[in-house]
């Protein structure tokens, strides 16, 4: 959602004739409205400029009516009927003759739902953000399915050599480099340009096998490297204390630093986020929790309140350690230590 919002704001300032048409596909919400929006764009021959999607939901949407045109047509008709009823209001479930005629009940097409995979036909840029996570084992199946759809020659996709692929990650473990190289090769890019910050290789895998190291050395020979320097805008502070003292010390830090108008506090579990947040509220500190059990609407609502300063402290699990951008965030507190150095980098990167 955040990426879509940023792109939408950028499109207002590009000076073009129109704003970008951006579609957002993610889980946690019903799938049918997303399918309907894409199908309507195809039906109306409208150009979709950007699709921002999680891999799993993207595959689900594009294959939802795979080889089942009858199911797609019925779903389109149901959607037209529901939209017409919604327009009558909550207290009136009747339709006029004119409204029934507008439903085109005799029309058996699927409103573009059966043609969703053709969205990839005109693809020009493929961006994989948080690559260390998306190209890891956890998302391997979903990402492979996305690539299979992208490379499906039976769909008429003959533009694979025209696609520019961009891969971004704040941390880049050696263990995923063979996977990255494989993705580039599948997409027809054998000599990618790599741009990295001067201190971005601070994460080192000590358990890399000798065979993997040889493969890495070999592939690096076909890679153009460009190094740029990074700005040091984050100050780190470590406080040694007993586990039972953490909430008390957190309150003390908040009292001593009134300029911290918003503070992102990372904890390890949903229970901890709710428990600590409750303690802070009892002491007059505006706080809320953010964790994976919240639906997307609740997450967005709390993030908006936090960004606007209506909530001073946001207690979050690592669901907020990636992709979250709060402008001018003054402080991040690791109430519970992260599981890895990579997680530490992503957490602290929310500030600075």
Steps between C-alpha positions, in 0.01 A plus 500: 500500500778743588682448170176562310436820695853629435472424128161670487648814657792491257269471200338832595837674456629345177340763278333245273158520345351268760575332831629144493244222514623295797356166613579354844470126565554358847351251742295573808209635295244334266642400164194567281519883500864478389411258220208719395718814486759332278235336283322832444827659390552224244137518383524877453845475333640724773873507557617392845829677566607332824398186687625481859448148630602235747608186311235267642205731434628582150506131407157444656348788303653409164407132524164532676299422185766300322330305215152556648325763291155403627599565861649837402183603313276405795719693743488807274121482485478465878720805543283709265189394691653578842627838385151587375343398830761694697411813306141472629612534860477272803121526540394433140574164336287563189611598150320703240450372145757749376759377750436139402555589134832665591616175661525346151370167626512366146872578479703190578852643490710498817583873529866422432536255787607212280779704340689609810828322410540726193590779740860386470500529121611863501725484806803729481637510856508229767592617852571260786523685830618342826687253281677323786156388623310451173782304339549282808353158564180631661375663178672274246180327384300823458780688322565205268129494412516872419801445273326205331203724418733772378691260274195309370570506126161346426343826617682690228753675723781571258639805679715329761820649357351849539427467872729688735533321834579687823582323826523692828601395848649668806680177586641249256618169648730290288266205531240656266741610227465178295125551510538863387723393213248233400219757488707733283588216263135396467414859413773520239744721691838330533711806595308705757635825643536485877499824701573463870573725795854493631392339828214286367706180506517503878281188508725205437398135489760303689353166395535545124634178353808496282296387198260790543789742540647379168165552328477850645850590385417371152176697464655818636734497203199566275361777722575871479556646847450861595560616858351812653541639849221508754408778741543430869185648652421248774645507851492172692472463876507181707360479853581202720217412738291222647212369292244610760624860478439552129158667521615731781808603301290552187274738693809679637638545147169642384494745794861610443453553125183707445623574146426137416151576375475152343689189610494161333561223754573149374395196701518130417138389545142615461446450874794727586372775268156496666637463854755783482260726311242455775756589768597817316139609457439449872781750560350760269713426192307478173594164349370222278616160379572374148528128427417236240162406648351840413315530170631739236248772580595502868872514415449791261289688753763469773786590267317813387439601861867437584626696199282798596621492862163400646680196645838563660618140541434214260579155642575281197615154412730452201198542272599869509875456453482501120346747261366731770590863434409759762641838403716656770479209743738604781555172684478122478522286815581129496302391807571139397818425310456405132557141392781587258731781398296537181186565704695754706595689183141508377366610840745787552456603139153633587672808645797705384 
